[in-house]
Amino acid sequence: MGVTPDSGSDKYISLPTILHFVYTIMHFVYMILRLVYIVQNCFIICPKLLFERAKYPDEYGFRTILQRYESKQNSMIFYNSRGFAAGTFVKTKSMKCLLYLAPVMLLCQLTTAQVSNKKEHKMENKEVLRKLYDEALNKRNTALLPELISEAYDGPDFKEVVAGLTNAFPDAYWQVKDIISEGNKVVVFQQFQGTHRGTFQHIPATGRSVATDGVVSYELKDGKIIHSETLTNRLGFLQDLGVLPQNVNGSPDNVVFIDKFIVPPAGAKEFFDRVKINRDLIKTLPGFIRDAAYSHTDDNGKLVCVTVAVWADEIAFRQAKEVVQASYKKEGFDMPGMLKRLNITIDRGVYKEILP
């Protein structure tokens, strides 16, 4: 019997239902046969014994009438203490059926109980995971984690992992799409959603929204999680953040903006501070694909720095330039003035990617 997710159809009859139905039918037959057995003994056998008792009063003592018996083909002959036959009890087919039915009914009942226990165990494990997602994660009730995560959990600190995500994505939400349980394993199909407002895995805040699908396999023991393995769409996640382009193979429409700076040692710190501000800004703009920065020191001891920014197309590139200039104006920053004051030379160019 296959495992059925919570969202599965009800058109399939479960094994416990079938066994319960069989048990009910057999129990009904059992009661009918018992009734036949009782009627037969009360209205046939007992009157016959009473008749024999009245006929031979000196030969029978009912206290000893059933002390021993002798089995024959279809009857049981009962004797009193003197060794005389006290009466005959007929072994009917109904009695044989009762003997055959009893172990079968017991087997059905035990099997039903075992399957029901397994089903209850699966439901208990699912409830643990639902509580983890609904209460501990989505409602930020991390005080529940010791109740759900075993001390024997073999992964990184669960609370720290959650804190890292919720700090970077304050509106983080885990949508549970499906849960499948088998034995002590539970598999959750999920989607992580959130807005990138803080640094995550060395990626500065981009202000972008992400919606990343993933599958997590959990192993439980005594109602607590002891192990988990996660498989997520890492490529899609980085594309949503703008760290990687949507088209990883590049596009002929991409615009590559490259600056080469030669910086005297005295102005290096102020220069790199401004580069960081600019890089953080452009990562939040529409059409941004990726950027990079490289540096080395030339033979004269001056710093050579190259910055690269890739944009989706000409329109995105022009709009980005306008936003950067507006930002300079708002903070009162004079880029040409800084370059002149620090004696920094610049070589700027707009390029197209050479695609394979």
N, C-alpha and C positions, 0 to 999 in steps of 0.2 A: 504494500500500500504506500503510495507516494505521499510526500509531505505537501500539505495544502496551505498556501499563504492565507493571511487573514482576509485578503480581498478575494479569495477563491469562491467559485460558484458552489451553491448548495445542491446541485443536481446529482451529486454522487453520494450514495448511502455509505456511511462510515461502518467500519468493522464492528465497533461496539453496538451499533444499532441492529446489525444483522444478528449478532450473537444474542442480544437481548430478546429479539423476536423469536429465535429458535428456542431459547430457554423458556419463554412464555408459553409457546405451543407445547413443549415437552412437559412443562409443569401442569398444564391443563390435562394432558393425556394421563399424567401420573395421578392426578386427583380423581379422574374417572376410574382408573384401574383400582385405586384404593377403595373407592366407593363400592365397586363390584366385589372386591375382596371382603369388605366388611359385611355387605349384604349376604354374601355366600356363607360366611362363617356364622353370622347371627341367625339367619333364617334356615340354614340347612344343617351345618355341622353341630351347632349347639343343641338344637332340638333332638338330634339323633343321639347325642351323648346323654341328654336328660332322659330320653326314652330308655336307653340301656341302663341308666342308674336306677330308674324306677322298676325295671324288669328284674334286675339282679341286685337288690339292695345290699346283700351281704358280701358281695364280691368287690365293691368299689368304695374307695375313699377319695373324695375329690381333692383332698390335700396332696395325695400322692399320684393322682391320675396322670400327671404330666412329668413324672420323674425321669422317665427314659422313653425313648422312642426308637423305632426301627424303620429305616427308609426303604421303600420299594419303588417300583417304577413311577407310578403316578399317585402314591399315597404315603402317609405317615401313620403307623399304627402305634398308639400310645398305650402304656402298660401301667398297672397300679403296683403297689409294693409287694403284692403276692405273685406277680408275674403273669397275671391274667390280662388279656387284651381289654383296654378300657374304652377304646373307640378309634375311629379312623378319621384322619384329617386329609382332605383331598388337596394335593398340590396342583393348583389350577394354572392355566396359561397366564392369567393376570399376575400371579405371583412371580412367574418367570420374567414377565415384561418389566415388573417393578425392579427386579434385580438387575436387569440389563439397563434400564433407564437411569438408575441412580448414579453410576459412574459417569455416564455421558452428561447428565445434568450438572454434576459437580465440575466436570471439565469445562463446560460452557461458562459456568459461573466464575471459575478461576480465570479463564481467558479474558472474559469481559472485565473483570477487576484489574487484570494486568494492563490491558489496553487503556482502560480508563485512567489508571495511575500514570501511564506514560503521557497521555493527553494532558492530564493535570500538570505534570512536570513541565511539559512544553509551554503551557499557558503561564506557569509561574516564571519561567525564564524570559518569556516575552514581556511579562509585566515588569520585570527588572529593567529591561532595556527601554521600555516605554517611560518608566519613571526617570531613568537616566536622561533621556532626551527632553521629555516634557517638563520635568521639574528641575533637575540639576543643571542642565545646559541652557535651555531656552528661558527659564525663569531665574537663572543665575543662583539657584539655591545650592551652592557648593557644599553646604553643611551636610547634605545627603550623601556625598561621595563615599565616606567611610562605610555607610550602610550598603552601598552598591559595589564598591571596588574592594576586593580582598587585599589583605596585607601581603599576601603571596603574589600579588600582581607583578608580572615580570617585565613590564614596559616602563617607559619614563614616567616620572611623577605626573599622574593624571591631572591633578589640580593645577600644576604649573603649565601644562599644555593648554588647558582650557583658558587660563589667565592670559597666556600669550596671544591666543586668538581673540579673546574679548577685548583686550587692551588695544590691539591693532584694528579690530572691527567692532566698535562699541555696540552696533545694532545687529551683531551676529545672530543668525537663526539657523537651526538645523531642522530641515523638513524631512520627516520620515516618510519615504514613499512606499516601503514594503518591509515586512519582517518575516523571515523564514526560520523555523526552529526544528532541529533534529537532534535528539539526545541532549548532550550538554553543550551543543553548539547553537549559536544564534547568528544569523546573517542579516544585516540591516542595509537596505538600499536608501541612501540619503542624498540630500542636496544642501550644501553649505552656502548661505547667502549672507552678504554684509557689504559695508562701505569701508574702504581702506582709509582710516583716519590716523593711524599711527604706524611706526616702523614695524615691519614684520619680516623676520629672517633677512635682516640687513637691507630690506627694500623700504626706502622712505615712503611716507604717506603720499598717495596719489589722488585721493578723493574719488577714486573709481569704485563702481559697484561690481561685485563678483557673484556668480551663481555657478558653483562647481559641483558636479555629480561625483559620488563616490560609493564604494562598497566596503563595509567594515564587518569582519568576522570576529565574533566574540566567543570565548570559551568560559563557561561558568562552573563553579563548584560550590555546593551548599548555598546556592542562591546569590553568589557574588562573582564578579568578573575576575578571572585570574590571568587572562591573556587576550590580546586583540591584535588584529592585522588590518591595515588600512590600504585601500587602493583608490587613488583619486585621479582626476583628470588634471594632472600638473600642468600640462601644456596649456589647456584652456584657462586655468587659473592665472598663469603668467601672462597670457594674452589679454585676459580681462583687466589685469593691472597695467597693461601697456609695456611690460618689461620685454615681451616678445611680440613681433608683428603678427597680425591675423594671418597673413600669408607668409609663412616662414621661408618660402622660396624667393621672397621679394616680388616686386612689381615694377614694370617699366614706368609707372606713374610716380614712384617714390622720388622724393627730393632729399638729397644728402647735403647737409650744411656743415662745412668743415672750416674751423679756425685754427691757425697755427700762431702761437704766441712765443716770443723770446723775452724772458723775464729776468732781470738782474736779481741776485740773491736777496738784496735788501727789501725788495717788494714782493717776495714770494708768498708770505703769509697773507697779506691783504688781497693779493690776486686770487689765491685759492679759496679764500672766504667768499669772494664774489662769484667765483665759478660754481661753488656749492649752491649759493642762493639761486643762480640762474638755472642750474640743472633741476633743482627741486621744483622750480616754477614751471618749466616747460613740460615736465612729466604729467602735469595736471591738465594740459591743454588738448583740445580735440585734434585728432589727426596725428598726434605724436606716436611714433612707433618704437623707437629705442634711441639711446644715446651711449656715448663712451668717452673716456678721457685717458690720454696717454702722456707720459712725460719722461724726459731724460736730461742729463746735464752735458752740455757741449764742452769742447776743448778749452773754451774761455771761462768756464765756470758758471755760465748762464744757464737758466732753466729753459728747456724747450718743451712746450706743452701743446698738445693737439686735442681739440674737442670735436666730437662728431655727433650730429643730431640728425635722425632720419624721420622724415615726415611723409604722410600718405600721398600728398600731391601738392601742386603749386598753391592751391587755395588755402590749405591748412598751413603751409609755410608762411604765406603772407599774413594770415590772421595771427599766427604766433608772433611774428615780428611786431605787429601792432600792439599786442598784449604786453610784450616785454617792454616796449618803449613807453607805454602808458604806466607800467609799473615803475620804471625809472623816474618818470615825471612825478608820480605820486609820492615817492619817498625822497625826492630831491637828489637823486643820484645822477652824476655826470660821468658816463662811461668814457667818452673821449678824453675828458679832463683827467680821469684816473690813469689812463694809459700814458698820457703825456707826463703826468707828475711822477710816475714810477719808472719812466723811461722804458716802457714796454712797446715792442713793435708787434704788428699783427699782419698776418696774411690770410685773407678770407676768400672763400670760394663756394659756389653752389655746384654740385655734381649730380650725375645720374649713376645708378648702380649698373655695373656690367653683369648681366645675368648669364648663367650657364646655358 
